[in-house]
Amino acid sequence: MPEPGVTRLPTTTELHAWRSFLRAHARLIRVLETELVAEHPITLGAYDVLVQLAESSERRLRMAELADAVLLSRSGVTRLVDRLEVAGMVTRERFDGDGRGVVAVITTKGIDTLRHAARTHLSGVVRHFVEHLDGDELASFGDLCSRLAGPPPGIP
């Protein structure tokens, strides 16, 4: 008898797909993180923060927006930005429109670090992900993941 609120349990095929997705994600993240840390002074999480800041308007984001963009908790982003600030890759500034708000701003050192780390990371993405799928599979996979992820934060 299913628990209240559960309409059905996954089939064996559905569980296989789910577990395969989780294993693939975990392996890819682990490999990409290892490569990045071995060649550069940043983790994959720090790389993601730097990318989000570099691609944002004026190279700055409110801390809450940054947390949503990198899928970390606010406290996790705060700790990561603390480390990046100590390393000179990010600064914090007061948000003009709100005396309580704080924005993270990528520095020149952060941009330089990101530029060098991107070569390692993006070549790893090609080697460990892209090269294992053909063009149609990549397009389908991208569409499926977009559907699973839903709209980006702030978009209904």
N, C-alpha and C positions, 0 to 999 in steps of 0.2 A: 504494500500500500504506500503510495507516494506521500511525502510529508506535505502539510498544508502549504499552499502557494507554489508547489512544484508540480507542473503539469505532466512532465515525463522525465525520465533519466536518459542520458545519451546512450546511443547504441555503441557496440564494439567498434564499428567503423568511425563513428564520430569521436569516440575517446582516442582512437589511434591518431586521427588528424590533430586533435587538440594537443596530445602529448608530443607528437612530432613537431608541431609548431613551437611548443615550449622548449624542447631540447634544442631545436635549431636556433632559436633566439638566444638561449643561454650560451651555446657554443660560440656563435658569432660574436656576441658581446664580449665573451671571455678572450677570444683570439684577438679581436680588435683592440681591446684594452691592453692586453699584454704587449702587442706591437707598439702601441702609442707610448706606454710608460717606458718601454725599453729604449726608445729613441728620443723621447722628449720629456721635459719635466712636468707633464700634466696627465691627468687621468681622462678617461672618456667623458666623465661627468663634467670636468672642467672644460674640456674641449667643446662640449655641447653648450655650456654657458657662454663661452667666448663666441661661438658661432651665432647664438641667438642675439647677443649684444652687437656683434659686427653687422648683422643683417637688419637690425632694427633702425627705425628713424633716429637720426642723430646719434647712433651707436650707444643708446641708453634705454633702459627699461626700468619701470617700477619693480620692486622686489616681488610683488604679488604676480605681476605679468610674467616675470622671469620664471617664477615657480611653476606657473601654468605651462609655459613654453617648454620647459625641460622635464616636466612631469615629476618634480620633486616636491616634497612638503616645503612649506615656507621656512621651517626651521632647518631643513636640509639645505636649502638654497642659501640661507643666511650663513651657515657654517662653511659652505663651499666658497661663497663670495668673501668671507673672512680670510680664507686661505689664499684666494686669488689676490686679495688686496695686500696681504703681507708680501706676496711675491711680486707686487708691482704691476699686475696685469689688469686690475680693475680698481676703480675708486668709487666711493659713494658720495652722492651729493643730495642735498635737500631738494625735494620736488617743489618747483615754483608755485604751483597752484594749491599746495597743501603743506602747511608747516610741519605736519607729522609725517608726511610721506618721504620716502627715500628712493632714489634711483641708483642703479648700478651703471657705471660708465666704463667701457673698455678703454684702456690706455694704449699708447703707441707700443709699449712692450707687449701688451696683450695681443694687439694686431700682428706684431712680428712673430710672436709665439704661435699664434693660430696659423699664420701663413706657412711656417715651417712644418708644423704638425699636420696640416691638411694634406701635404704630399704623402705622408705615411698613412694617415687614416683613409684617404680616398683611394689610394692604390690597394689598401687592404680590403675596402668595400668591393672593389672590382674583383680582386683575386678570390675572396672568400664567399662572395654573394653573386655578383653579376655574371661571372664566367660560368656559373653552374646552371644558368637559366638562359633560354633563348629569348628573343625579343618579344614574342607573343606571350610567353610565360611571365616575363617581367611585367608586361602591361597588365595582364590578368591579376597577377599577384598584387601589384600596386593598387589596382581597383578594389580588390577584395580587402586589403588592409585598410584602405581609406574608408570603406563601408563599415568595417569593424570598429575603426577608431572614432567614427562619427565626425561631426563638424569640429573645426578648431575652436579652442576656447573663445568665448565671446560672440560666437556665431550661432544663432538659434537653429 
